[in-house]
Amino acid sequence: MFLNCHTYYSLRYGTFSVEDLCQLAKATGVHSLAVTDINNTSACLSLVKIAADFNIKPLIGIDFRNGVKQEYVGLAKSNEGFRILNEHLSAHLHPKKPFQSDAPSLEKCYIIYPLEKVMAEKKTHFRDNEFIGVSIESLRKLKFSKYLEFKNQLVVLQTVSFRNKRDYNAHRLLRAIDNNTLLSKLPEEEQGNPEQKMVSPERISEEFRDYPYILENTQAIIENCEVHFKFGKDRTNQNLQVFGKSREEDAEELKKLCFKNLPKRYPNASEEVYTRVQKELHAIISLGYVSYFLINYDIIQYAKSKNYPFIGRGSGANSVVAYIIGITNVDPIELDLYFERFINANRNSPPDFDIDFSWKHREDVTAYIFKKHKNTALLAAYVTFKRRAVARELGKVFGLPKENIDKLSAGYFQLKDLDKIEKLVLQYSNLIEGLPNYLGIHAGGIMILEKSVYHYAGTFLPPKGFPTLQIDMNISEDVGIFKFDILGQRGLSKITDTVEIIHQNRPDAQLPDMEDINLFKNDPNLNHLLSTGDCMGVFYVESPAMRGLFIKLQTKNYLELVAASSIIRPGVSNGGMKEEYIKRHRDPKRRKQAHPVLYKILEETYGVMVYQEDVLKVAHFFAGLSLEEADVLRRGMSGKKTSKGQIEKIERKFRDNCRVKGYPESLIDEVWNQISSFAGYAFPKGHSASYAVESYQGLYLKYYFPLEYMVAAINNGGGFYDLETYLQEIRRYGGKVHPPCINKSDHPIVICGKDVYLGLGYIKELETKVIQRILENRQFFGEFKSLDDFIDRLDISIEQLSLLLKIEAFRFTGLDKHHLLWKAYFKLSKSRSRSKQAVLFKPKHRDFDLPEFEHSLLIDAYDQIELLGFSLHSHFSLLQNEIKPAVKARDLNKYIGQDVEIYGNLITTKRTATKHNDYMYFSTFYDDEGTIFDTVHFPNVAKKYPMWSKGIYLCYGTVAEELGYLSISIKWVARQKTAGDPRLEGNVKRIGA
């Protein structure tokens, strides 16, 4: 009898999950209900999937509302009816068009109008599939209205939005957040009715005992609604099944592509290659994945036609077919990648292909896919309320001042120090933390389906403009929809942009084919960068943790880089396997400590599990599981969905097999625990290999064209570090960094020879339209000759011009910026009106006699901090007091085991929780010579000397060495004071002249 139930997918309104709703129904004795979320279908498939577990008949539909005003409820009679409802919803969500008061003719659907609305609008005409919904509360209104005569149109509409008072309180908070208002000022009409709860069927029968026809009409609707989907093992592949004209032609096309391209990938192909190809083709064709391969191949061909760089990875990278036809550049035979991770008999889903494109090209590739295939949509992701966001939102709802909200959001407080309202915010945070906040977009998921996307859910239209289905990857895979991952990253853009910058800045430079990976792999200069950890700016390998790992490993080739890419992951690292791998890598004698069976299985990685595939190897060869069972284990450990109890069953078999093989219980426990802690976080080997290819391309450009590469890196958003750090890297390689210049700068950073000019876009408060005018005028009429010439050619306010002058964008004139600022104020008064038309004859400018102005490096630095957010001058030159003699980073190897003092400019610091729930810091600094050094701050030091802000620190600690990697174990740090702005503190020491 419950035809209008809300879950928390009634965003910022509902408060519990579809599972909670079913549990409530079971406890109340309800055997049928409808999920009808407000303008949302995210819960519909989930209800159909789990309803049988609760002995519930599922009905699905939509509560169509304008804001919180209910217009009507739509229920699907069938799958076709569900599609029609979804199309109707989407047609309004896309253009953000309000729903009409009357529903259109929606076949194979039931439409229910609430009695209150019908009475208010005096509606008298109803189609055969349209009804009037009456709740227990509105029943008393029905008794005295003319609608009592509409016996065939009356049904029970007992809305369920809350379980209890707690739910209602959470609902009110959500409504206040949605309305951006204080809870005390939340309008009554923006809230649901607190009586909208599930009551027992007996009470429904009792309340409607005088109106049996209402109960009969309601029961008839319930019986006439039948929506079916298959899930899990019963599901069928819902993806596009035929790429060309028929399955048979698709299969022949894939074979043709393989054998046509095989000689290019394997000029001297062995029998092993041909056997592997035939084995894969047989599996791909028999399991029905041909169209999946051809669609990915087509996407790659489009990218190649546009010269878009790409990287193909995922479990599909374990496929020699994918390698041969060019979907990936990872050779699975060279790397001994397991076919069974790619496809096996227990796998009823296609292999994953994650295809990375430049962030600049991804949208165009996505547009091509939507144009090519009819039934296409992006996949949604549910963005939930996180702790910090909840504290911030509820702080506003309760009217707290900003500083109190910031404190609660950051988490820097003691509970005993909080006032009553602050404690209330934290208490109520528990009500909504973890609830869906809004629908976002999956990082890369695109669905290309056989049927209409509306067969499964409604769609909304995010800012990118591509229809996005209101379901996430978990339920979509459960129902047989397998996404294509089209991802965007900035590492590929760094490479393409660097090549373009090189052609402009060094037109005579000779560049190799950037796809010639073997050339890069065998370049000793690039491998030297790896072994020394000199990889700043290079995709995936630039972080302090990677730099330290490379030094400890003495990484010197492609395969070692591939291993490092996986070793750095939490699974290997947290299980203690990273340290053991490093020691065995550096000391061949230590490898003998490995268990003989494990060493034989994992000889390449010295008996240590490094890659996800190693779970397959250990489970198969060590424990005797079949390769198919081993892959189910790998998937389960990786967080992928498996059948209920399947992992427990495989664990029992794993242990039983090991006992039969005679392994001691201690070894069985150790290996199983390693698998458990490891598999969920480790990289597949093919994934690591794909990233390693891109890293080598970046290393090549970093070594031979460092300035151009760093400029491209900055213009693509940088990476792990901030802008100042990358600018310091440019200086380290001999480049000179200049403030923005109106004759040299573009919107981003540009390079001319070894001179690097910050872009005009970096100047805070400089309007985009002003930047556009400057660049367009310069392009058409040439460089500006003087301040007067600039004023003649450009319509600009004195406020905008002063920004350019303060940042010294007119330094080419040779005049001091203070002098130019005074001239500008004389020449451009605020009241002066400017014509938009270009002048035919330039006016004669009057000059002014001005006194000499004192120049100060410190004033320049503060102007740069104000306008850029940082200073281009060395931070060491801005200190209030001169630094005293101290150790240099280049000399730390002379002080191993000794206590030292060293000055450092903080680059980055990572706060890490310990197993005792304390925290410690890992920090990275530049010294005054520009050399990097690392520090470790253990919990007792971290608590006493927190690293909350950047700046110059005097660090005191003990120099430690581990396998060639140096760090300082900090005992104390002291932040050094920066000199104040002389214009505000007239007696402060001036620096520079």
N, C-alpha and C positions, 0 to 999 in steps of 0.2 A: 504493500500500500504506500510505499515511500518512493514517489516518482520524482523527487527533487532533492537530491543529497549532494552536499558540497564537501570536497576534500581541501587540503591546503593548496591544491592547484587552482582554486578560486583565489587568485593571487592577492595578497594583502587583505584577505577576507576570511578564508577558511583556515582551520587550525590543526587538522589531523590527516593522516595518510589514508589511502584506500584500504590498506590492511587493517588499520584501526577501525575504519567504518565497518568492515566485514566482521571483525571481532565483536563490535558493538551490536551488530545485527544478530549474530549468533547468540550472544548473551541475552538479547531481548526476545528471542524466539521468532525473528523475522526471516522468511525464506525467499524473499525477492525484494530487490531494490534497484533503483536507477542512480547511477552517477551522472549528475548534470552540473558540471562546474560552470562558473560564470565566464562565458566567452572563452572557454578553454576545454580541450579534449585530452589533456596529458594523462588523465587517470583512466580513460575508457578501456584501453587495451589491457591495462593491469587488472581491472575489475574482471574482465572476461577471462583472463588467465587464472586468477586465484579463486574465483567465486565458488567453483566446485569443491574446493578444500573446506569451505564453510557451509556447504549444503545450501547455497544461495543461487537463485536464478538471476543472472545479471541483465540489466537493461542499461543502455547507454544513450546519452544525448547531451544537450547543451542548454544552459540557462542563459537566454539571450537578454542582455541588459545594456542600458545606456547609463554608464556610471554604476550606481547601486540600484537604479530604478528597474525593476523587473518588467520586461515587456511580455515575454512568454517563454515557456519551456518546450523544447523540441525533443521528442523521443524517436529513436530509430526503430521502425518495424523490422528491418532487415539490414544486411550489409549494404545494400543499395541505398536504403534510407539514410544510413550513417554517412555514406558518401555525399548525399544531397545536403544533409545538415552541415557537413564540413565545408562544402562549396559555398553555401549561404553565409556561414560564419566568416570565411576567408574573404569573400567579396566585400564585406564590411570592414574587416580588420585592416586589409591592405591600404585602402584610401582613408582609413579612420572615419568612415561614414557611419552616422548613427543608424540604429535599427528603426524601421517604421513601427508605428503603434500596432498595426495589423501585419501578421506574417503573410508572405506571399504563398502561393500554392506550392506546397512542398510535398510531393508524392512520396508514398511509402514511409511517411512520418506521421506521428501524432503531435499536435500542437495544443498546449494547455495554457490558457490565460488565467491568472489569479483572479478570484472573485472581486477583490477590491478594485482592481483595474477595470474589469468589465462594468462594474457598477458606476465607477467614476466617469467612464467614457460612454456609458449608456449603449454599449455594444449589443446588437440584437441579431446580427447575421453571422452564422457559423457554418463553415464547410463540414462535410461529413467526418473529416479527420481532426476537427477542432473541438476542444472541450473547455469547460469552466472548472477551475481547480478550487476546491473548498477545503480549508483546514479546520481543525477542531475549533480554533479561535474565531474563524470567520463564519462558522456554521450558524451562529445566532443572528448574523446579518442576513443569511440566506432565508431564514424562516419568514422574514417580513419583506422580502423583495419579490419582484415579478419573475426573477430567474429560477424560482422554485418550480416554475412551469416547464423549464428546459430539462426535463427528466433525462433525456438521452444524451445530454451534453455535460452532465455533472459528474465529476470524479473527485476522489480524495487527493488533495495536494498538501500533504503534511511535510513541509520543508525541514530538512535536517542539516543544521550548520554547526551545532555545538553538542558536546556530551555533558557538560557541567559548567559551573560558574568559572572554573579556571579557564576553560576554552573561551568563554565569553570575555573574560578580562584580556586574554591574548588577542582576541578579535578586535576589541576596542583600541588596543595599542597599535595593531596593524592599520586600522582605519585612520588613526591619528597620524601615523607615519605617512600613509598614502596621501592624506590631505595637508601634510606639512603644517600641522596645527598643534597647539597645546591640547593635552588630553581634556583639560577642563573646558575647552572651547569647542570640542568636537560636536558638530551638529547632530541632533537626534536622528535626522533623516539619513545620515551617513552610516548609521549603525544597523546591524541586523536585529531582529526580534529575539530577545533572550529565551523565549519559549519555543524557538525552532529546534526542538530536540526530538530524538527518537523515542516513541512511546510503545507500549506493548500492543500486539495485534488485538488482544482482548479489549483494551481500552478503545481502540479505533472502532471495533465492532459495537461496543457499548455506546459510544458517542453518536454513531451513525445508525443506531438500531431502528430509528423511525424513518430512515431513508435507505432501505435495502438496495434500491436501484443504483444509488451512488456507489455502493460497494461492488455491485455486479458490474457496473460500467468500468470501474477501476480494475477489477479482476480480468475483464475481457481484454483490456489494453495489455496487461501483464502477459496474458496467455498468447496474445497476437504478436508480441515482440520476440524475435529470435535472431540474434547476431552471433556469428561463429567465426572464430579464428583458431588456427592451430599453432601450438607453441612447443618449444623444446625439441624433443626427439620426433614429435609428430609434425613439425613445421615443414614447409616446403620453401624452396628458394623463391623469393618474391622479386629478385632483381631481373633486369631485362635479360631474357633468355636467348634471344637471337639478335646478333649484331648486324648481320647482312640479310640475306633472303631466307635462309633456312639453317637449321642446325648442321646439316650435312655439309653445306657450303662453308659454314664457319669453321668446321673441323678441318676441311681441306685447306682453307686459307691459312690456318695456324700452322699446319704441317709445311705448307709451301714457304711461309715466312721463316720457319726454323731452318729448313735445309738450304734455303737461299742465302741466309746470313751466317750459317755455321762456319764456312771457311774464313769469314772475316774475323770471327772471334777465336777460332781454333784452326790456324793455317795447316797444322800437322796433327789433325785430330786423331786421337787414339781410339781403340775399340771401346775403352771405358766411356768416352764421351758419347759415342753413338748409342751405346747401351743405356746410358743415363737419359739421353734425349727420348729414346723410344719408350722407356719406362714412364717418364713424366707425361709424355703425350697421351699414352694409354690412360693414365690416371685422370688427367685433365678432361679428356673427352668422355670417359665413362662416368665421371662424377658430375658432368654438366657445367664445367667452369670455363668453357671455351670463350663464351661471350665476355666473361670477366677479363680474360687476358686480352682479347681484341679491343675492348673498350679502353683499357689502360694503354695499349699500344697506340691506339688512335690519338689519345690525349698527348702522348709523348711525341708523336709525329707532328701534331699541331704546334707543340712547343718548339720543336726543331725547325719548323718552317718559319718561325718568328725569331729564331736564334735565342730562345730563352734557355738559360742553363737550368739543369734540374738534377735531382738526386733521387733515385728509386731505392727504397729500402723496405723493411717489414719482412714478414716470413716469406713473401714472394721472392725476396732477394736470395733465398736458398735454392731457387729454381734455375736450372741451367737453361730452360726454355726462355725465362724472363731475361736472362743475361744475353742469350743469342739474339733475341729480337729487339734488344735495346731498352727494355723497361728499366733495367738496373745496369750498373757498371761494375758489379761485384761478381767475380768469377767463383762460383760455388765449388768447383773442382779444385782450383788452386788453394782455396781456404778450407777444404774438406768440410763443407757445410752439409748438414744432414737433410736429405730429401724428406725424411719422415716429419721434420718440423714444418715442412712446407705443405705436404699433403699426406694423410694416412687414412686407413680404413675407418677409424673411429671419429674422424673429423667430418662434420656435416655442414661446414661453412667454407667459403672460398678462402684462400690464403690472403693475408693482408699485403696490400701495396701502399706504403706511405710515400707519396711523391712530393718532394720539396721543390718549390719554385721560389724565385726571388719575390720578396714582398711587393715589388713593383709590378710583377707579371701575373701574380696569382689571380687577381680579379679578372683579368682578360681571359685566362685559361678557364676560370669558372664560367664566365659568360659564354665561352665557346661550348662548354658542356651543356649548358641550359639551351643553347640554340640548336645543338645537334640532337638532343634527346628530349622527347616530349614530356614524359612523366618523371620530372626531376625536381628535387627540392634539397635544401640544406637540412642538416640535422640540428635539432635544438640541444641546449644544455641548460640544466636548471641551476641558476645562480642563487645560492642560499644566503640567509642572514648569517654572517660571521660574527664572532665575539666582539671584535673591535667596532664593526659597523653597527651592531645592535646597541652597544654602549653609547655610541655617538647619536644614533637616531632617537633612542629613548631619553638621552640627556636633553635633547631638544624638546621632546614631547612633555617632559616634566619641567621645562623652563630653566634648566641649569645654565649658569654662565659658561662662556666658551672655555675658559681655563679649566673649569671643573670637568667639562666634557672631554677635553684633551687629555686630562689626567686619567680618567676612567678608560678612555679608548686605548691609551698607550700601555696601561697596566702597571704604571709606576705609582703604587700606593700601598699603604698598609690598611687592612680592613678596619682596624680599631680607630684610625684617623678620619674615617669617612663620616659625614653627617647623615641624618635620617633619610633625606631625599636621595643622596648618592647610593646608600645601601638599598633603597627601594629600586633604583635603576638596575643594580646588579641582580636583585631578586627577580624582577620582572624580565630581565634579559633571558633567563632560563626558559621563559614561556615561548619565545619566538626564535631563539638561536637554532639554526639548522633548518628552519622552514624555508620553502622556496620564496625568493624575493621577486624575481622576474625571470623571464625566459631569455636566455642568451643564445649564442651560436656555438656549436661544437667547433673545436679548433680547426678541423679540416674535413669533417664528414659531409659527403654529398651522396644522395641516394638517387640511383637511376633504376626505375622500376618498370615492371611489365604492365601493371595496372596503374590507374590514376593514383596520385599521391593522396587524394582525398578519400581513398578507400580505407586509410589507416588513421587519419587525424586531420584537423584543420591546420592552416598555415597562417603565419604572420609575416610581416615585411619589415625586416631590420633596415637600418640606414644604408647598408650596401645595396639593397634593392632586389635581393634574391629571395623568393618564397622559402620559408623555413618551417618545417613540420614541427608540430607541438609535442614531439616525443623525443626521448633521449636514446643513446646508443644501446642501452641495456634492453629495454623493451623492444626496440626495433630489431635487434639480433634475435631475441626470443621468438618474434613472429616471422622471422625469415628474411629480414631486410639487412643486407650487408653493405656497409658504407664504402665509398671510395674516398680515400684520404688525400685531399689536395691541400697541401700546407704551404705557408709562406714563411721564409726566413731571410734574415739580413746578410747572412754569411755569403750567399751566392751573389747578392747585389754588390758586396764589397769586391768580389772578383771581377765582375763585368764592368763595374764603374772604374776600378783601377786600370783595367786595360784601356778604357776610353781616355782616362786622364793621362796615361803614358803616351798615347798617340798625340795628345794635344801638347803636353809639356816636353816630351822628348821624341819628336817625330822620327828621328833616325834610329831609335832603339829597336832591336830585333826581338820579337816575342815568339816563343814556341807555341805549338798547338796546346791550348790549355787542357785538352782532353788526353794528352799524352802522359798519362799518370806514371808509366814506367820510367820516363825521363826524370820525374820529380823524386820517385822512390829511391833512385840510385844516385842522387845528387848528394855528395858528402857534406856540402855546405848546409843543406837543409837538415840533414840528420844531426849536424853539429848544433843547430838551433834547438833541436829537440833535446839533445843530451844536456844542454846547458839551461834549458827552460826559458830560452829567449823567444817567447811566443806571444807577447802582448799584442792584442788586436786580432789574433788568428782565431777563426771560428772553433769553438769547443775546447781549445787547448790553452787558453790564456789565463785562467784563474790561478791564484796563488797555490791552491791545492794541486792542480795539474802541473804547475811549474816545479813544485817540490817533488812530486811523483816522478817526473821525467829525470830530475837530477839523481834521485835515489836509484831509479832503474837504469840510468845511463842509456836511455832510449836512443836507439841509433838506426832503426829501420822501420819499414812499413808494418810488419807483423807485430813488432813490439809496440808501435803506436796503437794498433788495433787492440792489443791486449790492455794497454793503459786506459783506453776509452771505456772499457768495461770494469777494470779494477777500481776506478775512481767511484763507481756507483755504490750506494749505501749497502746493498746486500753483501758484496765482497768485502767492503771496508769494515762494516760493523761486525761481521763474523770473524774478524781477525785474519781472514785469508789474504787480504792485501799485503800485510806485513810479511806473512809467510811466503807469498809469491815473490816479493822483492828480495827476500833473503836467499831463496833458492835460485832466483835469477842471477844474483850476484855471486853466489857461492855454490858451484857444482857439487861440492861434497855434501852440502846440506840436503840436496835432493834425495840422498839415500834414506833420509828420515821418513820419506813418504811411504805409505803402505804399498807394498809391491803391486797389488792388484790395481789400486788407484793410479799408481805411477804408470803402469802399462796402458791403462785406459786413457789417461790424460798426460801423455808424455810431453806433448807440446807445451803444456802449462805446468809441468813439474809435479803432477799429481794434485794440483789445486784447481777447484772449480772456479772458472773465470767467466764463462759465457753461459747463457741460458741453455744452449745445446749440451753443455756438460751434464745437466740434469738428465737429458736423454741417455747420454753415454753411461753415466754411473748407474742409472736405474736399469738399463738394459744389460750392460756387461758385468756390473758388480752385483746387482741384485737379481738378474735374470728375468726382469719384466720384458714383455714384448715392446717393440719400439712404439707401437700404437698406445699401449698402456703408459709408457714413459712420457709420451707427448701429452696425454690427458693429465698426468701428474704435473708436468711443466706448466700447462695452461692453468690448472687449478692453483698452483703456487703463485702464478703471475696475476692472480685476481680475476682471471677469465672465468666465465660461468661454466660450471660442470653440474652433472646430475647430483641430486641430493644423496649424500653418503658415498659418492664415488671415490673421493680422496681417501676417506677412512678405509674403504675396501682395498684400495691400492696400497695403502700403508701396511695393512695386515699382510698382504701378499709380499710386499717388499721385505718385511721383517721375517716372515716365514721362509722365504727363499734364501735369505742371508743365513738363517740358522741352519738350513739344510746344507749350505756351502761351508758351514763350520766356522763362521766369523764369530768372535766374542761379542757379547751384548754391548760392551762398552764401545766397540767399533761401530756396531749397527746404530747405536744411539748417536754417536758422533756424526756419522755420515748423514743420517736422517735429519738431524738438527741443522747441519750445514745446508742441506737442500731446503729446509723450511725457512731459514733466515736469508737464504741467498736468492732463490729463484724469482721472488716477487720484484726484485730490484735490479737484477743484472741485465745487461744488454744482450740481445742476440749477437752472435759473431758477425752476421751480415750487416746488422745495424751499425756496429762499431766500425766495420770495414768501410761502409758508405761514408760515415763521418770522417774517417781517416783520409779518404780520397780528397774530400773538400779541404781538410786541414793541410794536406800537402800542397794543394793549389795556392792556398793562402800563404804558406811558408815560402813558396817560391817567390811570390810577389813581395812579401815582406823582406826577403833577403836581397833581392836584386833591384827592387824599386821601393825602398822603405817609405820615402816621403809621399809618393803617389798613393801607396797602399794605405798609409795612415790617414791621409785626407779622405780617401774613399770610405774607410772604416768610420770616421767621424760623421761623414755625410749620410751614412746609413744607420745612424743612431748609436754608434760606438759599440759597446759590448758590456763586459763585466765591470769596467772601470768608468770613472766620470771623464768629462771632456778635458779637464786640466791634466789628468794623467796621460791622456793620448797626446796632448800638445807637448808635454814633457818628453814623450817618446820621439816626437818629431825633432825636438831640439837635440836629443841624444844622437840622432842620426844626421846631424849637421844642418837641419833646417832652421830657418829663422821665422818666428811667428810674429805677425804684425796685427795691430788692431784693425778694425774695418777701415777701408779707404774708398771714397766715392769714385775714384778712377780705376781701382783694381778689383774691388770686392764684387761678388755676386750675392745672391740670397744665401746660398750655402758657402762653405769654405772653398777657396780656390788656391792653386799653386802656380807660381811663375818661377821656373828654375828651382832655386832652393828657398824662395820666399813664399811663405804661406800666409794668406790674408783671411782673417775671420770674415764671415759673411755679414751683410747688413741685417740679416734676419736674427742675429744674435743680440742686437741692441734692444734692450727692454724699452717698451713703450713707443718704439719707432713703428709707425703705422705701415701696414702692408701696402696700402695704396701709395704711400710716399716712396717706398722701396721700388715699387713697380714703375713709378714715374721716373725715378733716377735711372733705372736700368734701361728703360725704353728710350729716354732722351739721350743717354750715352751711346746706345746702339745706333741711333739715327744720326746724331750730330757730333759724335766723337767725345773725347775726354774733356772734362771741365778744366778751364785754364786758370781760374782764380775763383775766389769767393764771389766777386762781382759777376763773373760769367755765370756762376751757378744760380745766383739770384735772378739774373736776367732770363735764364732758360727755364726755371722751374717755379711753379706756384707752391710755396711752402710757408707754413706758419713759423713764427720766431721760436715757438716751443719745440717744434720738430727739428728745426735747424740747429737749435742749441744742443740737442742730443748728439747730432753729428759732430759738432764742434768740440764738445766736451770729450768725446771719445777719440779726438784727433783725426777724424776722417779727412781733414783738409791739410794734413801735415806736408803734403807735396808743395804747398805754397811757400814753405820755409818760415812761416810766421807762427809765433807762439799762439796757442789756442785761446789764451786769455785776451790777447790782442784782437783775435778774430771774433771772439764773443762780443767784445765791446763794439766792434765795427758792425756786426750783425744787428745789434740792438739799435744802433743809430740808423741803420739803413732799412730795417723792417720793424716799424712801429706796429703795435697791435691793431691800431685803428686803420692802418693803410689798406685800401682795397686793391686787389690785384685782378687784372684782366686775365681771362682764360686763354685769350688769343695770343699767339706769338707776335712779338713786336717786330716791325719792319726795320726800324733803326734803333740800335741799342742806345739807351740813355747814357749820358756822361755821368760817371759816378764821382761824387765828392769824397775826398779822403779826409782823414781826421788825424790830428797830432795826438798821439796817446803816449803816456809814460811807459817806461820799461817795466815788465812784470817779472817777478821772481818765479823761476821754474822749480818745481819740487817733484821728485820721483814719487814721494808719498802722496801728494795731491793727485797725481796721475793714477796711482794705484787705487785710491779710494774712488775716483771717478769710474775706473774700470770695474771695480766691485759693484758700484751702484748701477752701472749700465749693462754690464755683462754677467754679473753674478760672481765674478772671480777676477783676480789680477793676473796680468801677463808678466808681471815682475816676479822674481823669485820670492817666495814667502820668507826665506831667510833674510832678505834685504829689508824686510818690513818690520823686523823685530824691534821692540823698544830698546833692548839691551843687546850688545854684541855677544855672540856665542863664545864660550871659552874653548880652549883646545880639547878635542875629544877624538875618539877612534873613528876612522872612516870605514864605510861598509866594505870597500875593496880589501881592507886589511883584517877582516874578522877572522880569517883562517889562521892568523898568527896568534889568536887569543883563545883558542879552544880550551874550554874548562876554566877560563878566567872571567872575572867580573869586569865589565867595561861600561863606560858612559859613551853614548852616541846620540847625536841629534837626528831627528827624522821628521819629515813632513808626512803626516798620515794620509795614505792613499785609500785604504779600505780596512774595515775590521769586521770580523764575523763573530757574532755572539752564539755560543753553542752550549746547550744544556748537558750536564754530566749525568751519570747514572744515579747520582745522589740528589738530583734535582737542583744542584747549584749551577752556576754558569761560568764560562771562561771565554776569553777572547783569543782569536788568531788575527794578528794585525800585520799590515804591510806598509812600509815607509820608503820614501826617498831620502837619502842624506843630501848634504849641501852640494855634493858633486853630481847628483842625479843618479846614484847607484841604489838599487833596491835592496832592502833587507827585511827579514821577517821576524816577528816576535810572538811569543806564547805567554799569555797572562793566565796563570792558574787561578782557581776560584778565590783563594784568600787575597790575591793581588787584585783580581778583577772587581771584587766587592769594594776594596779600599780605593782603587784608582780606576773608576769607570771611564770607558772611552766613548763619550757621548758626542764629541764634536771634532771636526777636523782642525788642523793647525800644526804648529811645530811643537814637538815634545822632546824633552831630554829624557832618554831611556836609560835605565840602569839595570843590568842583569848579567846572567852568566851565558857565555857563548857555548852552544851545544852543537855537536856534529853527529849526523846520522847518515851513514852511507854517502858521504860527500855533500849532504844538504846541511847548510848552516842556519841556525836560528838563535834567538836570544830569549832565554827564560827570564822574564821580567821580574824584578824585585820592587821597583817603583818607577813611576813616570811623573814628569812635571811639565805641564803645558806652559809654553813660553808666551809672554805677553807681546801683543802686536802694538806698535806705535799708533797713537790716535791720529785722527784727521787734523792736520795743523790749522785748518780753517775753523775748527771747533775748539781746539785746544792750542791757543797761540803760543804757549810756552813749551810745547813738546818739541823734542829734537827734530830738526829737518834732515831728511836724507836725500843726497844727490843735489846737484846744482846745474 
